[in-house]
Structure formats: C-alpha cells, structure tokens
Amino acid sequence: MVRTRFCDVFGVEHPIVQGGMQWVGKAELVSAVANAGALGFLTALTQPTPEDLAKEIARCREMTDRPFGVNLTILPSINPPPYAEYRDVIVESGIPVVETAGFNPAEHLPTFQGGGVKVLHKCTSVRHAVKAQELGVDGISIDGFECAGHPGEDDIPGLVLIPAAADKITIPMVASGGFGDARGLVAALALGADGINMGTRFVATREAPVHENVKQAMVANSERDTELIFRPLRNTARVASNSVSREVVSVLDDGGQFEDVQELVAGSRGRTRVLEEGDTDGGIWSAGLVQGLIEDVPTVAELVSRIAGGADELINDRLAGLVR
C-alpha cells in the first residue's frame, strides 16, 4: 500500500484528498471518503450559517468515526460571510484539519493552530505555496491549470507546477488538478508530491449529493468539454461546457462586463437547476479536464480502493519491471 508522509501528518490511510466543493462537500460524500481511508472536506460556506456548519459536522460524525476536515474558502467581498464565526465552529467542533483556499490565511492561523487544527492550504502558484509555508501551514495543496473552479491566472499545468513547487516546499504537499485514477497518483508521487487531491472525480461517485444527470454528463464528456469563463476579468474559472458557459464566454469576449452575465452565472441557478434538478444546461457547474478520464460512477470506496490498489500495481509491476 502506498503510504506517504501526508498520511502520517494528517492521519489517513491513503494519500488521497477530496477537496472542498461548493454545494457538493456535504456529509454524505465526506463521510464516505473518510470511511474509505482518504481525507474528505466538508465545505463551510455551503452551509448558510455557522450554526448550520456545526450541525453538518455532527451529521457527518454520525456517518463515520474516521477523521475528516472542513474547507474554508476566504474571498475578498464587500459583504463577506462571518469567516471568524465559521472558523470558531471548526475549532470548537474538534475538527482535526482545515483546508484553506482563496485569500491569504494568515488572519486565521493563530486560532486554528491554537486549537490544534492542522492547516492544508490550497494555492495555484509556487510563490503562494512558499508564502503559505513561511506562514506556518502544515501542508500545501498545489492546484494546476487542469483543475475545476479557479486555476489562477498563471496557466501553469501540473506537469511543471508540481515539481516546481516540490523543489521549494518542505512540508507535505498534495497535487490537484487533472487527477482521477491510479496513474495520476503515481505520476504525482514521481513529480514530488505526497498525494493527490480530487474534486471532479469525486463528484462522479454514487455518494456525491448531485443529480445523476450531472454524473452521467461527466462520464460522457471528454477532456475538451470545459470552458474558461471570466478570463477577460482576470478571475478565471473552469466549468463544464454547456450553452450557458459558452454564452458567458461569448459575452465577455465581446467586451461585456460581469453585470452582463451575472444572472447566467448565479450560484443559486447552478445549484438548483443543475446539481439538484439535473438540467445540465440550466446554469454553470464546475468540472475539470479530468472528465476525459471518467468512465463510470462507482462508490467512493470502490474509487479509492481502485486508485490505491492500482498505484501499488503500477509501482511494483509495470515501473519496477522497467528498471534494468
């Protein structure tokens, strides 16, 4: 079995992470990931209030006795959510690890560290990873251009980003963006990472709390079926290609502003029409290039076992056999 220092530091069996995903990182999925021996993250801001987050943590604990974490994505906003209150719930609930993402986590680190919460910080560039390490986080999740959601503005794919980060990061690091099978895990290890983070691949599992139509769309889609929206606004997001995302790209490429696409990209529209009702053309929804590697909708346990076992076979059989 592949075991890395990431497993030792974060207390899991397999070096596989299910990162935070808005509207998807709920107890059903996270508990299944934990029960499979990987590290799953509830998404704090999926819950409308800090009190609701506390309830979701309790609900997840009813489904697993293994460790899991909470994602807290920090974004600049005119009317920001009560980050400090969400943070305090995470600490008071005894969560062992938090995944921070978005803005610099420095403001929140003293509280997390004082409460014994390990911090895994997700970032999209080597410079931000180095800064997070200097701040004292416990681990890095380095997010390549292939990822769903926000890949940053540097457009550096994992084949270069992962080893470039590994050259400068001394704490445990997982690689994110484009991972979905055993080959990806072995490749990430070879590039210098200590494990992998997957989002899109975990959406296409039976336990993921999204409509079956979305999961089957991911099976049918290829690696070419995504769009990069908000490029002219320098707030790039990778989402599934559909009539809505293509319209957003067209409007902005023609000089439109955010206000011109605001209704199209509304989070509530994607959540309700797409994830809940199953209309895959009803709004935008995040999906990475790894769609091209998704061929089925297994249980989480089947997926994690397949990746962990497959990595063992690749390393011990195919790769070992190449050494003379």
Secondary structure, 3 states (H helix, E strand, C coil): CCCCHHHHHHCCCCCEEECCCCCCCCHHHHHHHHHCCCEEEEEHHHCCCHHHHHHHHHHHHCCCCCCCEEEEEECCCCCCCCHHHHHHHHHHCCCCEEEEEECCCHHHHHHHHHCCCEEEEEECCHHHHHHHHHHCCCEEEEECCCCCECCCCCCCCHHHHHHHHHCCCCCCEEEECCCCCHHHHHHHHHCCCCCEEECHHHHCCCCCCCCHHHHHHHHHCCCCCEEEECHHHCCCEEEECCHHHHHHHHHHHCCCCHHHHCCCCCHHHHHHHHHHCCCCCCCCCECCHHHHHCCCCCCHHHHHHHHHHHHHHHHHHHHHHHCC
